[in-house]
Amino acid sequence: MHSDPTIGLHKSSMWVENVVQKFQEVAVPQQFDLLSVDTDFADFWLLREILQAGYSPRVIIVEVNVAPGPFASFTVPLERAKAHDMWHGNRWFGSSILALSKLVHAFGYQLLYVEAKVVNAIFVKSSEINNIDLARVAWQRQLFEGLGYGIAHKPDDENRPFVHICQRLPCNSSNDW
């Protein structure tokens, strides 16, 4: 990883507990154009910390895990993220696209695009796309059927569970979460 502070490029290890502090140390503005999150494990929790701290990028790109399925709101447990657990090359990592969609929706974002291999999702501030309804559920079904990315990863030998995001975040109704 490279670093060049003269152009605002900083090298740093970020975790759930320190990401906001690291943003403050290098004077990341509250509003900026693009945030890309790909930790191979704790993306949901890292992104939540950033958004809860009031940072508001126009566009968010985040890695997704299709193993939980298109209609599951699952992520790895926060305790494992805080323990700095890492991806072990299997299906137990990150978050489902629905969990991420619901997280960012609470901060005013909409799903714009999921790349063909279903590796990354792109979310955009609702104000930036003129409140276009992207029919998330229909899109997710179409994208997940037959692509198989993530399923190709080997099963988790330890059979560690994902957690439903409602165990950690307030859920208004079963329709919302």
C-alpha positions as CSV (number, residue, x, y, z in Angstrom):
1,M,0.0,0.0,0.0
2,H,1.3,3.4,-0.9
3,S,1.2,6.7,0.9
4,D,1.7,10.3,-0.3
5,P,0.3,12.9,2.2
6,T,0.9,15.7,-0.3
7,I,-2.0,14.4,-2.4
8,G,-4.1,13.1,0.6
9,L,-3.1,9.5,0.3
10,H,-2.5,8.0,3.7
11,K,-1.4,4.5,4.7
12,S,-3.2,3.2,7.8
13,S,-4.7,0.1,9.4
14,M,-8.4,0.8,10.1
15,W,-10.6,-1.3,12.4
16,V,-14.1,-0.8,13.7
17,E,-12.8,0.9,16.9
18,N,-10.5,3.4,15.2
19,V,-11.8,4.2,11.7
20,V,-13.5,7.5,12.8
21,Q,-10.3,8.5,14.7
22,K,-8.2,7.8,11.6
23,F,-10.6,9.8,9.4
24,Q,-10.3,12.7,11.9
25,E,-6.5,12.5,12.0
26,V,-6.2,13.0,8.2
27,A,-9.1,15.6,8.1
28,V,-11.5,13.6,5.9
29,P,-14.3,16.0,5.2
30,Q,-17.8,15.1,6.4
31,Q,-19.0,15.1,2.7
32,F,-16.9,13.7,0.0
33,D,-17.4,11.9,-3.3
34,L,-16.4,8.2,-3.0
35,L,-16.0,5.7,-0.2
36,S,-14.8,2.2,-1.0
37,V,-15.0,-0.4,1.8
38,D,-13.4,-3.9,1.3
39,T,-11.9,-5.4,4.4
40,D,-12.7,-9.0,3.4
41,F,-14.5,-9.3,6.8
42,A,-15.9,-6.4,8.8
43,D,-17.3,-4.2,6.0
44,F,-20.7,-3.8,7.5
45,W,-19.5,-2.7,10.9
46,L,-16.8,-0.4,9.6
47,L,-19.3,1.3,7.2
48,R,-21.8,1.7,10.1
49,E,-19.1,3.5,12.2
50,I,-18.3,5.8,9.3
51,L,-21.9,6.7,8.6
52,Q,-22.9,7.0,12.3
53,A,-20.0,9.5,12.7
54,G,-21.7,11.8,10.1
55,Y,-19.6,11.1,7.1
56,S,-21.7,11.3,4.0
57,P,-20.0,10.2,0.7
58,R,-22.0,10.7,-2.5
59,V,-21.1,7.1,-3.6
60,I,-20.3,4.0,-1.6
61,I,-18.7,0.8,-3.0
62,V,-18.7,-2.1,-0.7
63,E,-17.9,-5.8,-1.0
64,V,-20.8,-8.2,-0.6
65,N,-21.1,-11.9,0.4
66,V,-23.7,-13.8,-1.5
67,A,-23.4,-17.0,0.6
68,P,-26.3,-16.0,3.0
69,G,-28.6,-15.6,0.0
70,P,-30.4,-12.6,-1.6
71,F,-33.1,-12.3,1.0
72,A,-31.0,-12.6,4.2
73,S,-29.9,-9.7,6.3
74,F,-26.8,-11.2,7.7
75,T,-23.3,-10.1,8.7
76,V,-20.4,-11.5,10.7
77,P,-20.8,-10.8,14.5
78,L,-19.6,-7.4,15.7
79,E,-17.5,-9.2,18.4
80,R,-15.6,-11.0,15.7
81,A,-15.0,-7.7,13.9
82,K,-13.8,-6.1,17.0
83,A,-11.5,-9.0,17.7
84,H,-9.9,-8.2,14.3
85,D,-10.9,-11.6,12.9
86,M,-10.0,-12.0,9.2
87,W,-11.3,-13.8,6.2
88,H,-10.1,-17.4,6.1
89,G,-10.8,-18.0,2.4
90,N,-14.3,-19.5,3.0
91,R,-17.9,-18.3,2.9
92,W,-17.9,-16.8,6.4
93,F,-17.1,-13.2,5.9
94,G,-18.6,-9.8,5.4
95,S,-22.3,-9.1,4.8
96,S,-25.2,-10.0,2.6
97,I,-26.3,-7.4,0.1
98,L,-29.7,-7.0,1.9
99,A,-28.0,-6.3,5.2
100,L,-25.8,-3.6,3.5
101,S,-28.8,-2.2,1.6
102,K,-30.7,-1.8,4.8
103,L,-27.8,-0.2,6.7
104,V,-27.1,2.4,4.0
105,H,-30.8,3.0,3.4
106,A,-31.1,4.3,6.9
107,F,-28.5,6.9,6.0
108,G,-30.2,8.0,2.8
109,Y,-28.6,5.7,0.2
110,Q,-30.1,3.5,-2.6
111,L,-28.7,0.5,-4.4
112,L,-27.6,1.6,-7.8
113,Y,-25.6,-1.3,-9.2
114,V,-24.2,-4.7,-8.4
115,E,-21.3,-5.8,-10.6
116,A,-21.8,-8.9,-12.7
117,K,-19.7,-11.2,-10.5
118,V,-21.6,-9.9,-7.4
119,V,-18.4,-8.9,-5.6
120,N,-19.3,-5.2,-5.0
121,A,-22.4,-3.2,-4.6
122,I,-22.6,0.5,-5.4
123,F,-24.9,2.7,-3.4
124,V,-25.6,6.3,-4.1
125,K,-27.1,9.1,-2.0
126,S,-30.8,9.3,-2.8
127,S,-30.5,13.0,-3.5
128,E,-27.9,12.2,-6.1
129,I,-30.2,9.9,-8.2
130,N,-33.4,11.9,-7.9
131,N,-35.2,9.3,-5.8
132,I,-35.2,6.6,-8.5
133,D,-36.8,3.3,-7.2
134,L,-34.5,0.5,-8.3
135,A,-36.8,-2.3,-7.3
136,R,-34.1,-3.9,-5.0
137,V,-35.8,-7.2,-4.4
138,A,-36.4,-8.0,-8.1
139,W,-32.9,-6.9,-8.9
140,Q,-31.3,-9.0,-6.2
141,R,-33.2,-12.1,-7.4
142,Q,-32.1,-11.6,-11.0
143,L,-28.4,-10.9,-10.0
144,F,-28.1,-13.8,-7.6
145,E,-29.6,-16.5,-9.8
146,G,-27.0,-18.4,-11.7
147,L,-24.0,-16.2,-11.0
148,G,-22.6,-18.2,-8.0
149,Y,-19.9,-15.8,-6.9
150,G,-19.1,-16.5,-3.3
151,I,-20.7,-19.9,-3.3
152,A,-17.4,-21.1,-5.0
153,H,-15.6,-20.3,-1.7
154,K,-15.1,-23.4,0.4
155,P,-17.6,-23.9,3.3
156,D,-16.5,-22.6,6.7
157,D,-14.8,-25.6,8.5
158,E,-15.7,-24.2,11.9
159,N,-19.4,-23.6,10.9
160,R,-19.4,-20.2,12.5
161,P,-22.8,-18.5,12.4
162,F,-23.7,-15.2,10.9
163,V,-25.9,-12.9,12.9
164,H,-29.1,-11.3,11.8
165,I,-28.7,-7.6,11.8
166,C,-31.8,-7.1,13.9
167,Q,-29.8,-8.7,16.8
168,R,-27.6,-5.6,16.7
169,L,-29.6,-2.8,15.1
170,P,-33.1,-1.4,15.8
171,C,-35.6,-2.9,13.4
172,N,-38.8,-1.1,12.8
173,S,-40.8,-4.0,11.3
174,S,-40.2,-7.3,9.6
175,N,-40.7,-5.6,6.3
176,D,-38.0,-3.1,7.0
177,W,-35.4,-5.5,8.3
